[in-house]
Amino acid sequence: MRFKIIYPNQTLIFESNLTGLVGNGKEYLSQKDGKLIYDKVNKLEANQVSLQLSTNTSTLIPALKILSLPYYSYFDQREVVTL
C-alpha cells in the first residue's frame, strides 16, 4: 500500500514495503549500530521523503525535518528523541 501527502513543494509518501525512511534516494534504518534515524538525517534536505506506513515519531519527525515542514519543538529534545 502507498499513499502521498502533497504540500506545495514537498511530498511525504507512506509505503507499506519500507521499514525506515528514504530521502534523496538513500534508505535510513534504525539498526544494531544504535544510531537513530533522527541523527542519521540531521543535515539532510529533500523535497520528497518516503517512510514506512506503520510509522512512529522516530521515523515521522525525521521525515518532517528533512522536508522542512513544521512540527512541535518538543520532539527535538534529546530525552524525547531517544525514547
N, C-alpha and C positions, 0 to 999 in steps of 0.2 A: 504494500500500500504506500502511496506517496501523495502528499498534498503540499501546496505552496501558500505562503502568506507573502503578498507582494506589497511593499511600501513604495513610495515614489522612485527611489533609486536603489533599493535593496530587496533581496529575495531571501526568505527563510524557508527552507524545504525540509519537511519531516519525511523520513523514509524508514520503512519497516525492515529493510535489509541492512541497515547500518547499526554499528554498535558503539559509535563515537560521534565524531564531528569531522566534516570535510570543509576546508577553506582553502581557496586558491589551488585546488587540485590535490592537496595533501591531506591524508587522514590522520587525525589525532585521537588517541585512545588512552584511557587510564589503564596502565599496565603494571606489571610487577615491579617496575623501576621506581614506583612510589611517587612519580611526578604527576601532578594534577593537570587535566586539560586546561584549566584556568591559567596555570603557569606556562604551559607549552605554547599557548597562543597569545601571550602577553602583548606583543607588539604587532600582531597580525592584523591587517585590514583587508576587507574584501567587500564586494557588492552582493555576493551570493554565498550562503552557507547552507550546508546540508547537515542534518543531525538525526540521531535515532528517534524513531517515532515514540517510543516509550521513554521519554526523556525525563530528567530531573534537573534541579538547579545547577548541578555540577557540569552539565552539558549546555543547558539553555543560557545561562548567564555568559559563558564564554562566547556563544554564538551571537548574542545581542551585542556584546562588547566588540567583536570583530566587525559587525555591521554598523557600529557607532549608533546603535539605537538606544534610547534612554531606558534605564532601569533604576530601581531604588538603590542608593549607595550602600545600604545595609549589606548587600550581597558581595561587596568588595572587602569587607572586614575579614581579616585572617582567621579568626575563630569561627566564622560562618563558612568561609571557603573550604576549610579543612574538615568540616563535619562529615 
